[in-house]
Amino acid sequence: MIVWNTETEGADGVINAILQGTVDGVVFTAADDQTSAIATAIERDLAVVALNRPVPGRSCAQVVSTNYDGSAELARYLLAGRRQRIAYISGPRERTTMAERERGFREALASNDVLIPSGIPSEPDFSHARFRQIAIDLMKRSVPPDAIACGNDLIAFAVINGLKSIGIQVPEDVWVVGFDGVEMSGWDVFDLTTMRQPLDQMVAEAVSLLIEGIEDRDREPREIQCPTDLIVRGSTAHMLPPGI
């Protein structure tokens, strides 16, 4: 097994390994940043699996979590908790996971006649300082939100940090929710309510699809969606409202 970190090393190493026949299959975990490598792998008839981020328009196996449905469930949870002024902070919308989560959240709110306040910027990359400042700016509005939903847990950590810096209490003054369920979300300092992705299941499914693709190159690529799980912690409330 070979591991590449394309964020620091670029995609050249992956592409060269594919062209030289070094690998029989590739699992991509940040597919939208690696489309050229995916295209090369598919052209070379390798087994290809996109894990975590779906790749629209590419003929490859895909393993994702229920980003749309999970985010819609988060929205319904906040509504059941009588939150009405709900803000949503997204990361880069060109990332398919971010786009699907925001779409699911917005549409679930809209179906209950609740709209997200306008004028909340999305960020082109994950900057703790920027997300922290967005949270501070939100709470300084004439009508501040009573809940802030975040595109992932890392954004939520920055939001909680920003709120605490100006004396805003979570959850007494405002609820905060994330998405992913990373280990840090359970730390006492964050105690973050989040939608947890089943990472072990997703990885196992990706390996299974990769082996299928290596053993049978003519097999039609499949997409598997793994269900997310709402984890309620102290950044909101310690119980699920009825019906959730």
N, C-alpha and C positions, 0 to 999 in steps of 0.2 A: 504494500500500500504506500502511496506517495501523497503527501499533503501539501497543497499550495495555498499561500495567503496572498491573494491577488491585490488586496488593499495596499500592501506594502511592496510587493514584488511585481505587480502587473500580471497580465495574462499571458505574456510571452512564453513562460516556462510551461504552462499547460498546453499551449498551442504547439510548441516544439515537441513535447512528449507525444502528443496526438499524431503529428506529422511523421515522427520517427518510428511509430508503431510500438512505443514503450508500454502503452496501457491498452487494456481490452475494453475498459469502460470508465466513465467519469460520473461522479456525483457532484453537482453544483449546489452550493448552499446560498449563494448570493447571485442568482441567475441574471438579474437585470443589469448587473455590472459586468457580466461575462458573456454577452450575447455572441461576440465574435468567436470565442472559444467553443461555445455550444454549437454554432453553425459549422465550425471546422470538424467537431466530433461527429455530428450528424452526417456531414458529407463523407466522412471516412467510414461510415456505417458502424460506429462504435455503439455500445450500450450506453445510454445517457439517461440520467435521472436528475430532475430538478427538485431539490429538497427545500422546503420552507417557503420559497417564493415561486409562484406559478409563472410560467413563461408563455403568454398568449402567442399563438401562431407558430409555435415550434413543435415539431413532431418528436416528442420525447416523453418518457414516463415522468410523472409528477407526483410528489407527496407533499401535501399542504395540510394546514389545520383549517378549521371552519372559521376563517377570518370574518366573513360577512355575518354569518349567523351568530358567532360569539360576540361580536360587537353590538349586534342588535339586541342580544340578551342583556348585555351591560346597560344599554339604554333603557330597556324595560325595568331593570333592577333599580336604576336611579329614579325612574318615574314612580315605581311602587314605593320608593322611599320618600315620596312627595317632594322630590327635587323638580323645580320648574324653570329655573334660570341656569341652564346647563351649557357650559362652554366645551368646545372640543379643540384640542391642540394636536396637530398632526406633524409628522416628520415629512421627509421628501415624498411628494405625491407621485413621482414617477416610479417609486417602488410599489410593486403590485400589492404587497401586503398592506402598506399604508393606505393605498387607495381603496381597497376592499373594506378595510376596517372602518374608514371614515364613511364610506357609502352605506354600510350596514347600520352604523350608528345614526346617521342623519335620517335615513329612511324610516327607521323604527320610531324616532322622535316625531317625524312629520306625520306618520300615520296616527299619532296621538295629539296632533295639532300643537306640537311644541317645536319651535325653531331655535337653532343655535344663533347666538348673537353674531352680527357681522363684524368684519374688520379684524379678525384674528389671523395673523400671518402664519403660513406654514414655512418651515425652514428647509433650505436646500441640503443641509447636513445636520448631524446630531451634535449641536453645541449646547453644553450644559448651561453656559452663561446666558445664551439667548433664550432658552426655554424658561430659565429662572426669571429673566426680565419680563417675558410675556406674562407669566403668572402674576408678577407684581403689578404690571400695567392693568391686567384684568380686574384686580381687586381695587384699583383706584378709580374705576369707572363709577359714574353716578349710580348705576344699578349693577352692582357686582354679581357674579354668578354664585349660586349656592352649591354647585357641583362642577368639577372640572374633570373631563374624561381625556385620557392621553392615548396617543397612537401606540405607545409601548411603555414598558416599565421604566426605561431609562429617562424618557421624557417626564414621567410621573415623579421620579426621584428629584429632578431639577425643579419641578413645580413645587413639591413639598418643601424643598430647601428655600425657594424664594418666598413662599408664604410665611414660613417661620421667621425669616429675616425681617419681616415687617409686622410681626406680632399676630399674624392670622393663625388661628388654631384649627387644626384638622383632627376630627371632623366637626367640631362644635360650630365653626363659622362656615366651613365649606368642605364638602366631600371631594375626595380625589380617587380616581380609579385608573388602573393601567391595563396593559395587555402583554402577555408572554408567560408570566409566572417564573421569572428568573429567581435564583436562590436569594438574592439580596432583597427581593420584595417581602420576604418573611422576616427580615431583620427588625429588631425592636424599633430602631430609629425611623423606619419607614412604615412597617406594619400595613402594607399596601393591599387593598382589595384589588384583585386582578383576574383576568381571564387566562387561565393556565393552558399552555399548549402541551400535549402529551409527547414530549421530546423522545423518550425511549421508544414509544410506539412508532413515531415518525421515522426515526433512524432505522428501526428494524424493518419497516415496510420499504424504505429506500434500498436497503441492502438486498432484500428479497427481489425487488424489481430489477436491480442491477444484475443479479445472478440470472434471473429469467432472461434478460436482454442479451447477456453474454452467451448463454446456452442456446438461445433461439433468436437469431437476428431478424427473422421474419415475423416475429410476434408483434401484434399491434400494441403500441405503447398505451399504458393505462394511467389514469389519475386516481389517486386515493386521497380522500379527505378524512382526517382524523379529528374527532370531536373535541372541542375545548371544554374546560370545566371552570365554572365561576367559584373563585376562592374569596370569601368575605372575611375581611380583617378590620382592624381598627381605624383605617382611613375613611371608613363609612360607618358601618354598624356591625354588630356581632351576630346578626340573625338575618335570615332571608325573609322578606315580606311574603305574605300568602300569594300563591300563584306563580312563584318563581322557581 
